[in-house]
Amino acid sequence: MTIKDASAQTVLDRIETLRRELRRHEYLYYVLNQPEIPDEAFDEMMRELDRLERERPEFITPDSPTQRVGGQPSVEFQPVRHPVAMLSLSNVYSEEEFFEFDRRVREGLGGAACRYVCELKFDGIAVDLRYEGGQFVRGATRGDGETGDDISANLKTIRSLPLRFTVPGPSPVLHVRGEVYMERADFERLNVERAAEGNPLFANPRNATGGTLKNLDPRVVAARRLKATCYGLWFEDAHRNGWTQSRILSWLEEARFPLSSHWQVVDNASQAVEYWAKWSRRRHELPYDIDGIVVKVDDLALQQRLGATAKSPRWATAFKFKAERAATRLVDIVLQVGRTGAVTPVAELEPVLLAGSRIKRATLHNEDEIRRLDLRLGDCVYIEKGGDVIPKVVSVNLEERREDSAPYVMPDHCPACGSPLVRPEGEVVRRCVNLSCPAQVQRNLEHFAARGAMDIEGLGSKLIVQLIRAGLVRDPGDFYYLTVEPLVPLERMAQKSAENVVQAIARSKSRPLDRLIFALGIRHVGAGAARILARHYGSLDALRAAPLEELQAIHEIGPAMAQSIRDFFLAPENLEIIEKLRRAGVRLEEERQTARELPLAGKTFVLTGTLERFTREQAGERIRERGGQVAASVSAKTDYVIAGPGAGSKLERARTLGLPVLDEADFIRLLGL
């Protein structure tokens, strides 16, 4: 070894020693809250490491403590597709509703009882962290559940999150799921700083966290002291290897990930209710906000059996705390017109502090609710903000009512266009049926451009209002014919910003089909249903041609949604919009896959009985991913019947017709798994 080599090795040894010590002290300080050395000593080690790495840049590694805060701000966040959807949780708000959840779980498991894991529900922002070979490679927001934003640079600034772990992992590639949040003291400190700088204040810690994670400059993020807690782990075949949620939490702790120490395994639903009651009383003792608890089936194999709906897992629920309440005065009732014409009354209130937020408005739902509460202008009202993000008026203090108050009369004309409002039979809302109503046009355009839909950056509400007033857009199809010149004179626009908007519109032409279906604003069709429809039909034209009976047979697409889809495609004005999109080059179908990628193309399957590895929805997804179709009933056109235990009349009909019947093992081989 030469003197030069020896010198390099000495420097590398010192660098590795400093990194080990800094990681250990980060864990002690940021995760365990048990610092062993003063901040000055930590900073001195960090400065020494930074100096050595600048002198020998060939020794810099991505997981070095010096690499947590990057140099230059990002231009934009890149989309990241999650390997497994980050579904939202269903909510329960009472003991009765929770016991009903427990009943459904036991019923789904054939009547067997199961253990649950109870965890605190942090009021933060969900994230996914990808590790390869123990090293952090990427972090993303939840986004729409299927696709999030790459916020790796921002997440690296959270010092409690390890950039690498050294304990043996269950798989070379791991996805750690967690929540980023801000403690109340840090939130208050941030708002004091913003007030001093003349910046608008954040409403609550969750909003501050979300706004911080969306900041393109990691240096700003690092200064805001975000925290993280981890609660989940995903890797291939976890449900087959005896893993449980409690084992996942223990592994996360061993690997030095931050997590709440307050989780608990319980043997039944009654014990889960006791856990909920305890933390409902004690939540204000914590330095951060929680809005309930999360209850999960412990055994991952049982989780797999229970499966999920399009929106949420069947094996977990959020058990929300009872709502907090405040008193204030009702100043006015204003009407909001939604994109489907639904008119919703909203209470304008004297500002009041509730659950950490300054409340000025609250929902009143509909005119029946106003009549039930006998709301009158000037009333002293009680508002609640619990599991719902939107506060609501729950009661009136009649003792403080003025003698000259008068009952509220619901207007019978649209506040936006003056058209008569109608209340369809069986519905609780009044609707404006004028399709040219400016409020509906605006809401539809906002929905089309929103992040969960076509995600057109820079096309916000204020610009859309200007585009409507200038006569530049009437419907979503008009977006794709905008040019730079007419945008430049608009308020808060210039040549560069106009070019950016036009480029963002052009980029949106290649959005996936499910985004387009959701963006069209078909009544009752949310993002989850749009994904199901896109996978089932593969193109907007195929969906347009689908008969009502076929739509109704699709799992998760009920009669009301099916009828709404048919009505949408029968309306001439909607077909005109679709033709505009087609002419503009907007993608109206899924990306074509080769026959090799679609081995089940042209094959029709019927599922019957219970499968161990898949739920019905999951089995159907696997078939459709490979080009096949799933039918609701057996016929001579059926190619395969997949039969599990408990198969009934469908299996008998298949045998009568002489159709191929596959058990689960055959099915798995056919899928190539």
C-alpha positions as CSV (number, residue, x, y, z in Angstrom):
1,M,0.0,0.0,0.0
2,T,1.4,3.4,-1.0
3,I,1.6,6.4,1.4
4,K,-1.2,8.0,-0.8
5,D,-3.4,4.9,-0.4
6,A,-2.7,4.8,3.4
7,S,-3.7,8.5,3.7
8,A,-6.9,7.9,1.7
9,Q,-7.8,4.9,3.8
10,T,-7.2,6.9,7.0
11,V,-9.6,9.7,5.7
12,L,-12.2,7.1,4.7
13,D,-12.0,5.4,8.1
14,R,-12.5,8.7,9.9
15,I,-15.5,9.5,7.5
16,E,-17.1,6.2,8.3
17,T,-16.6,6.7,12.1
18,L,-18.2,10.1,11.9
19,R,-21.1,8.8,9.9
20,R,-21.8,6.0,12.4
21,E,-21.6,8.4,15.3
22,L,-23.8,11.0,13.7
23,R,-26.4,8.4,12.7
24,R,-26.4,7.1,16.3
25,H,-26.9,10.5,17.8
26,E,-29.6,11.4,15.2
27,Y,-31.5,8.3,16.3
28,L,-31.0,9.2,20.0
29,Y,-32.1,12.8,19.5
30,Y,-34.8,12.6,16.9
31,V,-36.4,9.2,17.5
32,L,-35.8,8.4,21.2
33,N,-35.6,12.0,22.4
34,Q,-32.7,10.9,24.6
35,P,-29.7,13.0,23.5
36,E,-26.3,12.1,24.9
37,I,-24.2,15.0,23.7
38,P,-24.9,18.8,23.5
39,D,-25.9,20.3,20.1
40,E,-22.5,22.0,19.8
41,A,-20.7,18.6,19.8
42,F,-23.1,17.2,17.2
43,D,-22.6,20.2,15.0
44,E,-18.8,20.0,15.3
45,M,-18.8,16.4,14.1
46,M,-21.1,17.3,11.2
47,R,-18.8,20.2,10.2
48,E,-15.8,17.8,10.3
49,L,-17.6,15.3,8.1
50,D,-18.7,18.0,5.7
51,R,-15.1,19.3,5.4
52,L,-13.6,15.8,4.8
53,E,-16.2,15.0,2.2
54,R,-15.6,18.3,0.4
55,E,-11.9,17.5,0.4
56,R,-12.5,14.0,-0.9
57,P,-15.7,14.1,-2.9
58,E,-15.1,10.6,-4.2
59,F,-16.0,9.3,-0.7
60,I,-19.5,11.0,-0.6
61,T,-22.4,8.5,-0.5
62,P,-26.1,9.2,-0.9
63,D,-26.8,8.0,2.7
64,S,-24.3,10.3,4.4
65,P,-25.7,12.6,7.1
66,T,-24.4,15.6,5.1
67,Q,-26.7,14.7,2.1
68,R,-29.9,15.3,3.9
69,V,-30.3,18.9,2.7
70,G,-29.7,19.4,-1.0
71,G,-28.4,22.6,-2.6
72,Q,-30.7,23.9,-5.3
73,P,-34.6,23.9,-5.3
74,S,-36.4,21.5,-7.6
75,V,-38.2,22.8,-10.7
76,E,-41.2,20.4,-10.1
77,F,-42.0,17.1,-8.4
78,Q,-41.9,14.0,-10.6
79,P,-44.8,11.5,-10.4
80,V,-44.2,8.1,-8.7
81,R,-46.4,5.1,-9.3
82,H,-46.9,3.1,-6.0
83,P,-46.3,-0.6,-6.3
84,V,-49.4,-1.2,-4.2
85,A,-52.1,1.4,-3.9
86,M,-52.1,3.6,-0.7
87,L,-55.8,3.3,0.0
88,S,-57.6,5.6,2.4
89,L,-59.1,4.1,5.5
90,S,-62.8,3.8,6.2
91,N,-64.0,5.8,9.3
92,V,-66.2,4.9,12.2
93,Y,-67.4,7.5,14.7
94,S,-69.1,5.5,17.5
95,E,-68.7,2.2,19.4
96,E,-71.8,0.9,17.6
97,E,-70.1,1.6,14.2
98,F,-66.9,0.0,15.4
99,F,-68.6,-3.2,16.6
100,E,-70.3,-3.4,13.2
101,F,-66.8,-3.2,11.5
102,D,-65.7,-6.0,13.8
103,R,-68.8,-8.1,12.8
104,R,-68.0,-7.6,9.1
105,V,-64.4,-8.7,9.7
106,R,-65.4,-11.9,11.6
107,E,-68.0,-12.6,8.9
108,G,-65.4,-12.2,6.2
109,L,-63.2,-14.7,8.1
110,G,-65.9,-17.3,8.4
111,G,-67.0,-16.3,11.9
112,A,-63.5,-16.7,13.4
113,A,-62.3,-14.1,15.9
114,C,-58.9,-12.4,15.3
115,R,-56.4,-10.2,17.1
116,Y,-56.2,-6.5,16.3
117,V,-53.4,-4.0,16.5
118,C,-54.4,-0.5,17.8
119,E,-52.3,2.5,16.8
120,L,-52.7,6.3,17.3
121,K,-53.9,8.1,14.1
122,F,-51.6,11.0,13.5
123,D,-53.1,14.0,11.8
124,G,-50.5,14.4,9.1
125,I,-49.5,13.6,5.5
126,A,-49.1,10.0,4.4
127,V,-45.8,9.1,2.6
128,D,-44.2,6.0,1.1
129,L,-40.4,5.4,1.5
130,R,-38.6,3.0,-0.8
131,Y,-35.4,1.2,0.4
132,E,-33.2,-1.0,-1.8
133,G,-30.5,-3.1,-0.1
134,G,-31.2,-1.2,3.1
135,Q,-30.6,2.2,1.5
136,F,-33.2,5.0,1.0
137,V,-33.7,5.6,-2.7
138,R,-37.0,7.5,-3.0
139,G,-39.9,8.9,-1.0
140,A,-43.3,9.9,-2.3
141,T,-46.6,11.4,-1.2
142,R,-49.8,9.4,-1.2
143,G,-51.3,11.5,-4.0
144,D,-54.4,9.9,-5.4
145,G,-53.4,6.5,-3.9
146,E,-52.1,5.1,-7.2
147,T,-49.6,7.9,-8.1
148,G,-47.8,10.4,-5.8
149,D,-45.1,13.1,-6.0
150,D,-41.4,12.3,-5.6
151,I,-40.5,14.4,-2.5
152,S,-37.3,12.5,-1.7
153,A,-35.2,15.6,-1.2
154,N,-37.7,17.0,1.3
155,L,-38.0,13.7,3.2
156,K,-34.3,13.4,3.6
157,T,-34.4,16.6,5.7
158,I,-36.4,14.7,8.4
159,R,-33.5,13.5,10.5
160,S,-35.6,10.8,12.3
161,L,-35.9,8.9,9.0
162,P,-32.9,6.7,8.4
163,L,-31.1,7.0,5.1
164,R,-30.1,3.4,5.5
165,F,-30.7,0.5,8.0
166,T,-28.3,-2.3,8.8
167,V,-30.6,-4.9,10.4
168,P,-31.6,-7.8,8.1
169,G,-34.7,-6.9,6.2
170,P,-37.4,-9.3,5.0
171,S,-36.8,-8.4,1.3
172,P,-34.1,-6.6,-0.8
173,V,-36.8,-4.0,-1.7
174,L,-39.0,-2.6,1.0
175,H,-41.6,0.1,1.1
176,V,-42.1,1.8,4.5
177,R,-45.4,3.6,5.0
178,G,-45.6,6.5,7.4
179,E,-47.0,9.9,8.3
180,V,-45.2,13.2,8.3
181,Y,-46.4,15.7,10.9
182,M,-45.6,18.9,12.8
183,E,-45.7,19.2,16.6
184,R,-47.9,21.9,17.9
185,A,-45.0,23.9,19.4
186,D,-43.2,24.0,16.1
187,F,-46.4,24.9,14.3
188,E,-46.9,27.9,16.6
189,R,-43.3,29.0,16.2
190,L,-43.7,28.8,12.4
191,N,-46.8,31.0,12.4
192,V,-45.1,33.6,14.6
193,E,-42.2,33.7,12.1
194,R,-44.7,34.0,9.2
195,A,-46.7,36.8,10.9
196,A,-43.4,38.7,11.5
197,E,-42.6,38.3,7.8
198,G,-46.1,39.4,6.7
199,N,-46.9,36.0,5.2
200,P,-50.3,34.3,5.6
201,L,-50.7,32.0,8.5
202,F,-51.2,28.2,8.3
203,A,-54.6,27.1,9.6
204,N,-53.3,24.1,11.5
205,P,-50.3,21.7,11.8
206,R,-51.6,19.4,9.1
207,N,-51.9,22.2,6.6
208,A,-48.5,23.5,7.5
209,T,-47.1,20.0,7.0
210,G,-48.7,19.6,3.6
211,G,-47.6,23.0,2.5
212,T,-44.0,22.4,3.7
213,L,-43.8,19.0,1.8
214,K,-44.9,20.8,-1.4
215,N,-42.1,23.4,-1.1
216,L,-39.6,22.9,-3.9
217,D,-36.7,24.1,-1.7
218,P,-35.4,21.4,0.7
219,R,-33.6,24.1,2.7
220,V,-37.0,25.7,3.6
221,V,-38.3,22.2,4.5
222,A,-35.3,21.5,6.8
223,A,-35.9,24.7,8.8
224,R,-39.5,23.7,9.6
225,R,-38.7,20.8,11.9
226,L,-41.0,18.2,10.4
227,K,-41.3,14.8,12.2
228,A,-42.3,11.4,11.0
229,T,-43.9,8.2,12.4
230,C,-43.8,4.9,10.5
231,Y,-46.6,2.3,10.7
232,G,-46.4,0.0,7.7
233,L,-44.2,-2.2,5.6
234,W,-44.8,-3.6,2.1
235,F,-42.8,-6.2,0.3
236,E,-43.6,-9.1,-2.0
237,D,-45.5,-12.0,-0.5
238,A,-45.5,-10.6,3.1
239,H,-48.8,-12.3,3.7
240,R,-47.3,-15.7,3.0
241,N,-44.3,-15.6,5.4
242,G,-46.1,-15.4,8.7
243,W,-45.8,-11.7,9.1
244,T,-48.1,-9.7,11.3
245,Q,-48.7,-6.0,11.8
246,S,-47.2,-6.3,15.3
247,R,-44.1,-8.0,13.9
248,I,-43.8,-5.1,11.3
249,L,-43.9,-2.5,14.1
250,S,-41.3,-4.5,16.1
251,W,-39.0,-4.7,13.0
252,L,-39.4,-1.0,12.3
253,E,-38.3,-0.3,15.9
254,E,-35.3,-2.6,15.6
255,A,-34.3,-0.9,12.3
256,R,-34.4,2.4,14.0
257,F,-37.4,3.9,12.2
258,P,-39.4,6.5,14.2
259,L,-42.8,5.1,15.4
260,S,-45.2,5.7,18.2
261,S,-44.5,3.6,21.3
262,H,-48.2,3.6,22.1
263,W,-49.4,0.8,19.8
264,Q,-51.0,-2.2,21.4
265,V,-52.2,-5.7,20.4
266,V,-55.7,-6.5,21.6
267,D,-57.6,-9.8,21.5
268,N,-61.1,-8.5,20.7
269,A,-63.1,-5.5,19.7
270,S,-64.0,-4.6,23.3
271,Q,-60.3,-4.1,24.2
272,A,-59.9,-1.9,21.1
273,V,-62.8,0.3,22.4
274,E,-60.9,0.6,25.7
275,Y,-57.8,1.7,23.9
276,W,-59.8,4.3,21.9
277,A,-61.5,5.6,25.1
278,K,-58.1,5.9,26.9
279,W,-56.5,8.0,24.1
280,S,-59.7,10.0,23.6
281,R,-59.1,11.2,27.2
282,R,-55.4,11.6,26.9
283,R,-54.8,12.9,23.4
284,H,-54.2,16.5,24.7
285,E,-51.2,15.2,26.7
286,L,-49.3,14.5,23.4
287,P,-47.2,17.2,21.7
288,Y,-48.8,16.5,18.3
289,D,-52.4,16.2,17.0
290,I,-54.2,12.8,16.7
291,D,-57.8,12.6,15.5
292,G,-58.5,9.0,16.4
293,I,-57.0,5.5,16.4
294,V,-56.4,3.0,13.7
295,V,-57.4,-0.6,14.2
296,K,-55.9,-3.3,12.0
297,V,-56.3,-7.1,11.7
298,D,-52.9,-8.3,13.0
299,D,-52.3,-11.3,10.8
300,L,-51.3,-10.3,7.2
301,A,-52.6,-13.5,5.8
302,L,-56.0,-12.7,7.2
303,Q,-55.7,-9.2,5.8
304,Q,-55.1,-10.7,2.4
305,R,-58.3,-12.9,2.7
306,L,-60.4,-9.9,3.6
307,G,-59.1,-7.8,0.7
308,A,-60.2,-4.2,0.0
309,T,-62.9,-2.2,-1.8
310,A,-61.8,0.3,-4.5
311,K,-61.4,2.9,-1.8
312,S,-60.3,1.2,1.5
313,P,-59.1,-2.0,3.0
314,R,-61.7,-4.2,4.7
315,W,-59.2,-5.2,7.4
316,A,-58.6,-1.8,9.0
317,T,-60.6,1.2,10.0
318,A,-60.0,4.6,11.6
319,F,-61.9,4.9,14.8
320,K,-62.3,8.7,15.1
321,F,-62.6,10.6,18.4
322,K,-65.8,12.4,19.2
323,A,-66.0,15.9,17.7
324,E,-64.9,19.0,19.5
325,R,-67.4,21.8,19.8
326,A,-67.5,25.6,20.0
327,A,-70.1,28.3,20.1
328,T,-70.3,31.2,17.7
329,R,-72.9,33.4,15.9
330,L,-74.5,32.7,12.5
331,V,-73.9,35.8,10.4
332,D,-75.4,34.7,7.1
333,I,-76.3,31.7,4.9
334,V,-74.9,31.6,1.4
335,L,-75.5,29.2,-1.4
336,Q,-72.8,27.3,-3.3
337,V,-73.4,25.8,-6.7
338,G,-71.4,22.6,-7.3
339,R,-70.3,21.2,-10.7
340,T,-73.3,18.9,-10.9
341,G,-75.7,21.8,-10.1
342,A,-76.3,20.8,-6.5
343,V,-76.9,23.9,-4.4
344,T,-75.5,23.6,-0.9
345,P,-76.2,26.1,1.9
346,V,-73.1,27.3,3.9
347,A,-73.1,29.1,7.2
348,E,-71.1,32.3,7.5
349,L,-69.9,32.6,11.1
350,E,-68.2,34.9,13.5
351,P,-64.6,33.6,13.5
352,V,-64.0,31.1,16.3
353,L,-61.1,28.8,17.3
354,L,-61.9,25.1,17.1
355,A,-59.6,22.0,17.1
356,G,-56.6,24.2,16.3
357,S,-58.2,26.0,13.3
358,R,-59.9,29.4,12.9
359,I,-63.4,28.6,11.7
360,K,-65.4,31.2,9.6
361,R,-67.7,28.8,7.6
362,A,-69.5,25.6,8.3
363,T,-71.6,23.2,6.1
364,L,-75.4,23.1,6.5
365,H,-75.8,20.2,4.1
366,N,-79.3,21.0,2.7
367,E,-82.5,22.8,3.4
368,D,-84.0,19.9,5.4
369,E,-81.1,20.3,7.8
370,I,-81.7,24.1,8.1
371,R,-85.4,23.3,8.8
372,R,-84.6,20.6,11.3
373,L,-82.3,22.9,13.3
374,D,-84.7,25.9,12.8
375,L,-81.7,28.1,11.9
376,R,-82.1,31.8,11.9
377,L,-79.7,34.6,11.1
378,G,-78.1,36.0,14.2
379,D,-78.6,32.7,16.2
380,C,-75.9,31.5,18.6
381,V,-74.9,28.2,17.2
382,Y,-72.7,25.2,18.2
383,I,-70.3,23.9,15.6
384,E,-68.4,20.6,15.6
385,K,-65.2,19.5,13.8
386,G,-64.5,15.9,14.3
387,G,-63.8,13.2,11.8
388,D,-65.0,15.5,9.0
389,V,-62.5,18.1,7.8
390,I,-65.4,20.5,7.2
391,P,-67.0,21.9,10.4
392,K,-70.7,21.6,10.7
393,V,-73.5,23.3,12.6
394,V,-75.1,20.9,15.1
395,S,-77.5,22.9,17.3
396,V,-78.8,26.3,18.3
397,N,-78.8,28.0,21.7
398,L,-82.5,29.0,21.8
399,E,-82.0,30.9,25.0
400,E,-80.0,33.6,23.2
401,R,-82.3,33.8,20.1
402,R,-83.6,37.4,19.3
403,E,-87.3,37.9,19.5
404,D,-87.5,39.5,16.1
405,S,-85.7,36.5,14.3
406,A,-87.4,34.9,11.4
407,P,-87.2,31.4,9.9
408,Y,-84.8,31.1,7.0
409,V,-86.5,30.7,3.6
410,M,-84.5,28.7,1.0
411,P,-84.2,30.7,-2.3
412,D,-85.9,29.1,-5.3
413,H,-83.5,30.6,-7.9
414,C,-79.9,29.9,-8.6
415,P,-77.6,32.5,-7.0
416,A,-75.2,32.3,-10.0
417,C,-77.5,32.4,-13.0
418,G,-81.0,33.1,-11.7
419,S,-82.5,29.9,-13.2
420,P,-85.3,28.2,-11.1
421,L,-84.0,25.5,-8.7
422,V,-85.6,22.1,-8.8
423,R,-85.6,19.4,-6.2
424,P,-85.8,15.9,-7.9
425,E,-88.1,13.4,-6.2
426,G,-86.3,11.4,-3.6
427,E,-83.4,13.8,-3.3
428,V,-82.5,16.2,-0.5
429,V,-80.8,18.9,-2.5
430,R,-82.0,21.5,-4.9
431,R,-80.3,21.7,-8.3
432,C,-79.7,24.3,-11.0
433,V,-80.5,22.5,-14.2
434,N,-79.1,25.2,-16.5
435,L,-76.0,23.6,-18.1
436,S,-74.7,27.0,-19.0
437,C,-74.8,28.2,-15.4
438,P,-71.4,30.0,-14.9
439,A,-70.9,28.5,-11.4
440,Q,-71.3,24.9,-12.8
441,V,-69.1,25.7,-15.8
442,Q,-66.4,27.1,-13.4
443,R,-66.6,24.1,-11.0
444,N,-66.4,21.6,-13.9
445,L,-63.4,23.3,-15.4
446,E,-61.7,23.4,-12.0
447,H,-62.4,19.7,-11.4
448,F,-61.0,18.8,-14.9
449,A,-57.7,20.6,-14.2
450,A,-57.3,19.5,-10.6
451,R,-54.4,17.4,-9.4
452,G,-56.4,14.2,-9.0
453,A,-57.8,14.6,-12.5
454,M,-55.8,16.0,-15.5
455,D,-53.4,17.8,-13.2
456,I,-52.8,20.9,-15.3
457,E,-50.2,22.9,-13.3
458,G,-50.9,26.7,-13.1
459,L,-54.5,26.3,-14.2
460,G,-56.1,27.4,-10.9
461,S,-59.5,28.9,-10.0
462,K,-58.5,32.5,-10.5
463,L,-57.1,31.9,-14.0
464,I,-60.2,29.8,-14.9
465,V,-62.5,32.6,-13.9
466,Q,-60.6,35.0,-16.1
467,L,-60.7,32.5,-19.0
468,I,-64.5,32.2,-18.7
469,R,-65.0,36.0,-18.5
470,A,-62.8,36.5,-21.6
471,G,-64.8,34.0,-23.5
472,L,-61.8,31.8,-24.1
473,V,-63.2,28.6,-22.6
474,R,-66.7,27.1,-22.1
475,D,-65.9,23.5,-21.5
476,P,-62.8,21.3,-20.8
477,G,-62.2,20.7,-24.5
478,D,-61.5,24.4,-25.0
479,F,-58.4,24.2,-22.8
480,Y,-56.5,22.3,-25.5
481,Y,-57.0,25.1,-28.1
482,L,-55.6,27.9,-26.0
483,T,-52.5,29.7,-27.3
484,V,-50.1,32.0,-25.5
485,E,-51.1,35.3,-27.0
486,P,-54.6,35.7,-25.4
487,L,-53.3,34.6,-22.0
488,V,-50.6,37.2,-21.7
489,P,-52.9,40.3,-21.0
490,L,-54.7,38.4,-18.2
491,E,-54.2,39.5,-14.6
492,R,-51.0,38.1,-13.0
493,M,-49.9,36.6,-16.4
494,A,-47.0,37.4,-18.6
495,Q,-45.2,35.8,-21.6
496,K,-43.4,33.2,-19.5
497,S,-46.3,32.2,-17.3
498,A,-48.6,32.0,-20.3
499,E,-46.1,29.7,-22.0
500,N,-45.9,27.5,-18.9
501,V,-49.7,27.1,-18.8
502,V,-49.9,26.2,-22.5
503,Q,-47.1,23.7,-22.0
504,A,-48.8,22.2,-18.9
505,I,-52.0,21.8,-20.9
506,A,-50.1,20.0,-23.6
507,R,-48.4,17.6,-21.1
508,S,-51.8,16.7,-19.7
509,K,-52.8,15.1,-23.1
510,S,-51.0,11.9,-22.1
511,R,-52.6,11.4,-18.7
512,P,-53.8,7.8,-18.1
513,L,-57.4,7.0,-19.1
514,D,-58.6,6.7,-15.5
515,R,-57.6,10.4,-14.9
516,L,-59.6,11.5,-17.9
517,I,-62.7,9.5,-16.9
518,F,-62.6,11.1,-13.5
519,A,-61.9,14.5,-14.9
520,L,-65.0,14.4,-17.1
521,G,-67.0,14.8,-13.9
522,I,-69.5,12.0,-14.4
523,R,-71.9,12.1,-11.5
524,H,-71.1,9.4,-8.8
525,V,-67.9,8.4,-10.6
526,G,-65.0,9.0,-8.2
527,A,-61.3,8.3,-8.8
528,G,-61.5,4.7,-7.6
529,A,-64.5,3.9,-9.9
530,A,-62.7,5.6,-12.8
531,R,-59.7,3.3,-12.3
532,I,-62.0,0.2,-12.4
533,L,-63.8,1.5,-15.6
534,A,-60.5,2.3,-17.3
535,R,-59.1,-1.2,-16.6
536,H,-62.3,-2.9,-17.6
537,Y,-62.9,-1.1,-20.9
538,G,-59.5,0.2,-21.9
539,S,-60.8,3.1,-24.0
540,L,-63.3,5.9,-23.6
541,D,-65.1,4.7,-26.8
542,A,-65.6,1.3,-25.3
543,L,-67.0,2.8,-22.1
544,R,-69.3,5.0,-24.1
545,A,-70.7,2.0,-26.0
546,A,-71.2,-0.2,-22.8
547,P,-74.8,-1.2,-22.2
548,L,-76.4,-0.4,-18.9
549,E,-76.7,-4.1,-17.9
550,E,-73.0,-4.6,-18.5
551,L,-72.0,-1.6,-16.4
552,Q,-74.2,-2.8,-13.6
553,A,-72.5,-6.2,-13.6
554,I,-69.1,-4.7,-12.8
555,H,-68.0,-5.0,-9.2
556,E,-68.2,-1.7,-7.4
557,I,-70.3,0.0,-10.1
558,G,-73.9,0.1,-8.7
559,P,-77.1,0.9,-10.5
560,A,-77.0,4.6,-9.8
561,M,-73.5,5.0,-11.1
562,A,-74.2,2.8,-14.2
563,Q,-77.3,4.9,-15.1
564,S,-75.3,8.1,-14.5
565,I,-72.6,6.9,-16.9
566,R,-75.1,6.0,-19.6
567,D,-76.8,9.4,-19.2
568,F,-73.5,11.2,-19.5
569,F,-72.7,9.6,-22.8
570,L,-76.2,10.2,-24.2
571,A,-75.9,13.9,-23.7
572,P,-74.9,15.7,-27.0
573,E,-73.0,18.4,-25.2
574,N,-70.7,15.8,-23.6
575,L,-70.1,14.0,-26.9
576,E,-69.1,17.3,-28.3
577,I,-66.5,17.8,-25.5
578,I,-65.1,14.3,-26.2
579,E,-64.7,15.0,-29.9
580,K,-62.9,18.3,-29.0
581,L,-60.5,16.2,-26.8
582,R,-60.0,13.7,-29.6
583,R,-59.2,16.3,-32.2
584,A,-56.7,17.9,-29.8
585,G,-54.8,14.7,-29.3
586,V,-55.9,13.9,-25.8
587,R,-55.3,10.2,-25.0
588,L,-58.7,8.4,-24.9
589,E,-57.4,4.9,-24.3
590,E,-55.0,2.9,-22.2
591,E,-51.5,2.4,-23.6
592,R,-51.5,-0.6,-25.9
593,Q,-49.8,-3.7,-24.6
594,T,-48.4,-6.5,-26.7
595,A,-49.9,-9.9,-26.9
596,R,-47.0,-11.2,-24.9
597,E,-48.0,-8.8,-22.1
598,L,-51.7,-9.8,-22.5
599,P,-51.7,-13.6,-22.4
600,L,-55.4,-13.8,-21.5
601,A,-56.6,-11.4,-24.3
602,G,-60.0,-12.4,-25.6
603,K,-60.7,-14.9,-22.8
604,T,-63.8,-14.6,-20.5
605,F,-63.7,-15.8,-16.9
606,V,-66.3,-16.4,-14.2
607,L,-65.3,-16.5,-10.6
608,T,-67.2,-18.5,-8.0
609,G,-66.5,-19.7,-4.5
610,T,-63.8,-18.4,-2.1
611,L,-60.1,-18.1,-3.1
612,E,-57.4,-18.2,-0.4
613,R,-54.8,-16.0,-2.1
614,F,-57.1,-13.4,-3.7
615,T,-60.3,-11.6,-3.0
616,R,-62.8,-11.6,-5.9
617,E,-61.7,-8.0,-6.8
618,Q,-58.0,-9.0,-6.8
619,A,-58.6,-12.0,-8.9
620,G,-60.5,-10.0,-11.4
621,E,-57.8,-7.3,-11.5
622,R,-55.2,-10.0,-12.3
623,I,-57.3,-11.3,-15.2
624,R,-58.0,-7.8,-16.6
625,E,-54.3,-6.8,-16.3
626,R,-53.5,-9.7,-18.6
627,G,-56.2,-8.8,-21.1
628,G,-59.0,-11.0,-20.0
629,Q,-62.6,-10.2,-19.1
630,V,-64.6,-11.1,-16.0
631,A,-68.3,-11.9,-16.5
632,A,-71.0,-12.2,-13.8
633,S,-72.7,-15.3,-15.1
634,V,-71.7,-18.5,-16.9
635,S,-72.7,-19.0,-20.6
636,A,-71.5,-20.8,-23.6
637,K,-69.2,-17.9,-24.3
638,T,-67.3,-18.4,-21.0
639,D,-63.7,-19.7,-21.5
640,Y,-62.8,-20.6,-17.9
641,V,-64.6,-20.9,-14.6
642,I,-62.4,-20.3,-11.5
643,A,-63.9,-22.3,-8.6
644,G,-63.0,-22.2,-5.0
645,P,-64.5,-23.7,-1.9
646,G,-68.2,-22.9,-1.6
647,A,-68.8,-22.7,-5.4
648,G,-72.5,-23.2,-6.2
649,S,-74.8,-22.9,-9.2
650,K,-72.2,-21.4,-11.4
651,L,-70.0,-24.4,-11.0
652,E,-72.9,-26.7,-11.8
653,R,-73.8,-24.8,-14.9
654,A,-70.1,-24.9,-16.1
655,R,-70.1,-28.7,-15.7
656,T,-73.4,-28.9,-17.6
657,L,-71.9,-26.9,-20.5
658,G,-68.6,-28.8,-20.4
659,L,-66.5,-25.7,-19.7
660,P,-63.0,-25.8,-18.3
661,V,-63.0,-25.5,-14.5
662,L,-59.8,-24.4,-12.7
663,D,-59.0,-24.5,-9.0
664,E,-56.9,-21.8,-7.4
665,A,-53.6,-23.6,-8.1
666,D,-54.5,-23.9,-11.8
667,F,-55.5,-20.3,-11.9
668,I,-52.2,-19.1,-10.3
669,R,-50.3,-21.1,-12.9
670,L,-52.4,-19.6,-15.7
671,L,-51.5,-16.1,-14.4
672,G,-47.9,-17.0,-14.4
673,L,-47.4,-16.3,-10.7
